[in-house]
Amino acid sequence: MGGPTAPAASAAAAVTPARRTGDEAWEAVFHYALLAFFAAIFLGPLVVMIVSAFKDDELRLLKELGTWKAFVPTAPSLQNFADVFRRMPFHRFLLNSLVVVAGIVGGGLVVNSMIAYALARLRFPGRRLLLSLIVGLIIIPFEGIAVPLLLEVNRLGWIDSYHVQILPFVAHPFSIFLFYQFFIGIPKEFDEAARVDGANRGRIYWSIILPLSRPVIATVSILQALEYWGAFLWPLMVTRGETYRPLTVAMQTFFGQYPRDWGDSMAFATMMTVPVLLVFIAFQRWFIQSLSSSGVKG
Amino acid sequence: MSKEGVMAVRGRATPARRPWPGRGEAVTAWLMSAPALILLVLFMIVPFGLALGFAFSNQRLIPGPLPTRFIGLRNFVRILEDPVFWRSLLNNFAFALVVVPVQSALALFLALLVNARRRFIVAFRAIYFVPTVTTMVVVAVIWTFLLSGDGLVNAILRAVSFGTLGPYQWIEDVRLALPAVMMVSIWQGVGFQMVIYLAGLQDIPAERYEAAQMDGAGRWQQFWHITMPGLRNTHIFVLVATTVLAFKLFTQVEVMTQGGPLNATQTIVRYLFQSGFRELKVGYASAMSVLFVGIVLAISLAQRWLLREEREVA
C-alpha cells in the first residue's frame, strides 16, 4: 500500500518477471476492495440520511431501517421536506447561518491579513511582543472563555443578534499565524519594486501582497467556514428565539421534539448537508490540497 | 511552529534591509494591527481575565440577592469534591485514551491506502473526507438514528454474528454510550487527519524507498524504518490536535446523550456549560474553565517540547 507499493512490485518483477502481472492484478483487486469497504463506511450513513428523508411513512421507515431497504427510496415522497418548512422557518435559519459565516470569514480575511502583514513585513517597536501574544493566544480554547464571554456580552446587551455570533470570532490567532507564515515567504523584491514606483504600504498590501496570497486566503476561508458553519456551543448560549438562530441550533431543537419524527429530521439534516457537500465536490481537489499544505505547520 | 527558522532564512536572503524612507512605518503597523488587536482584547483577553477573576468569586449569570464577593479557593475545593467533575474528567481521559490512538492509526492506514497511484484514487480521498465536511450536529443526529434499537448498526451486528450479538440500546446503556460517542467522533474526524498524514507521506523523498529496495528491504521493513520515522512531526501534530479535541468534546454529547445516562458521557466542557449557562453558576463554571484551559495548555506545551526535541536532534 501507499508510496512503497508500486516500486516494490516492480523490484519483485525484476527477479521473477513471469509472476508480475498476476500479483499486480490481485493486489489491485485487494486494494480496491479495501477502498470500497471504507467508502461504504463513510458514505453509508449519509446515503441512509438522504434516502430516509424521502420516506414519508414513518412506520415503514423505521421497519426498513434494519434492512437493505434503508438504502433504497421505497415510495419516494417530498412530504418530509414540506413538513420541515411547515413546522419551522428553515429558510430563516439557513439565512442566519450564511450571514454569520460570511461575516466571520469576510471580516476575518481583512482584519487577520492586515495585522499579519504588519507583523511580517513592517518593522516597528513591539513587533516581537505582539507576535508572541498572537502565538500564545492560539492555545486558548474558546470553550474555556465561553462562560465569562457570555456574561460580558450579556452586560453589553448583545444577546440574540448577528453581531454577538460574528464579532468574537473575526480576529482568529491561528488565521493570523497562517497569513504571517505566508507573508514572510513572499520575496522582498516585490514591494521594493512597488516602492520605487511610489506606492505606499497600504497600497503594497492591497495590490501586491493580497493578490499573491490566494492559497492562504483559500485555506483560512475554508478552515473558518467549516468551523463556524458547524458552531454549536456559542449560538446555543446566545440565541433565544428563531430570529437569529443558526441551522445547528435549529436542527437540535427540531430533533429534540417528541415524539421524534425521523423522516422530518432526516429531511432537515439533508437540506443542511447536501449544499455543503455540493460545494465540497465542486472544489474538492484544491480543498484537500490547501488544507494538507497548511495543516502540519500549526 | 517554525517561524524562527523561516525568519533566519529570510534574514540571510536580504542581509541589508534599508529602512523605509519616512517615519510612518510604526504608525502604519499599529493602525493595521489595531482592528484585530481590539477584537482579541475584547473577546479573548478580557473574558480570559474575567474567568480568572470569577473563579475566585461567587459570581452568578443573573445578579441574585447576594452581592458578588471574593471567596478564595472555595470554588476549586468544591470542584475537587464534586463527583460529577471527576466523572467528566475521567470520561475525557477515557475518550482521549481510545480515540487518539485508534483515530490516528486509522487515519494513517487510510492515508497509505489513498497515497497509491491508481485510477479513481482522488475520488476515494474525497469520499473519506465527506464526514469531515458534514456538520457535527447532523452527524450526531444521523448516528442516533442508526444506533437506535432496531437501527442499521444492530442489524449489521446481528447479521455478521449470526444472531448472537445485540440488539444493544447503545445510547441508553451506561456501558455503551461513551463507546458510541467515540465511534461517531472517529467516523467524523478521521478524514481530516488522513489529509494531514497524506501530506506527510508525500513529503518523504522517494529516493529513500528506492535505496531501501536496493538493500532488499521488504514492504513491512520500509514502513517501520522509513515511513514511520519520516512522519515524526506529523505524528506529534496529529496526536496533540486529537488530544486537544478530545478534551473539547461537547457537541456530539449534547445532541446524542445530554451527558447521560447517569453522567456516563458527561464531559468537562459540557459540565461547565451546564453549570455556567443552565444553572447560572458563573463562578463555579469559571473555576472549571481555568482548570480546563490549564489542561489544554499542558497538552500544547508538551507538543512544543516534543517538536523542539526533534529540531535539536536534526
Interface residues (C-beta under 8 A of the other chain):
Chain A: M1 G2 G3 P4 T5 A6 P7 A8 A11 A28 H31 Y32 L34 L35 F38 A39 I41 F42 L43 G44 P45 L46 V48 M49 S52 L62 K63 L65 G66 T67 A70 V110 V111 N112 M114 I115 Y117 A118 L119 L122 R123 F124 P125 G126 R127 L130 L131 I134 V135 L137 I139 I140 P141 E143 G144 I145 A146 V147 P148 L149 L150 L151 E152 N154 L167 P168 F169 V170 A171 P173 I176 F177 Y180 Q181 I184 G185 P187 K188 R195 R201 G202 Y205 L226 W229 G230 F232 L233 L236 M237 L247 T248 M251 Q252 F255 W262 S265 M266 A269 M272 T273 V276 L277 F280 I281 Q284 R285 F287 I288 L291 S292 S293 G295 V296 K297 G298
Chain B: M1 S2 K3 V6 M7 R10 A13 T14 R17 P19 W20 G24 E25 A26 T28 A29 W30 M32 S33 P35 A36 L37 L39 L40 L42 F43 M44 I45 V46 P47 F48 L50 A51 F54 Q59 L61 L110 A111 L112 L113 V114 N115 A116 R117 R118 I121 V122 F124 R125 A126 I127 Y128 F129 V130 P131 T132 V133 T134 T135 M136 V137 V138 V139 V141 I142 W143 T144 F145 L146 S148 D150 G151 L152 N154 A155 W187 G191 F192 V195 I196 L198 A199 G200 L201 Q202 I204 A206 Y209 E210 Q213 G218 R219 Q222 F223 I226 T227 N233 T234 F237 A241 V244 F247 K248 F250 T251 E254 V255 V269 L272 F273 G276 F277 V282 A285 S286 S289 V290 F292 V293 V296 L297 S300
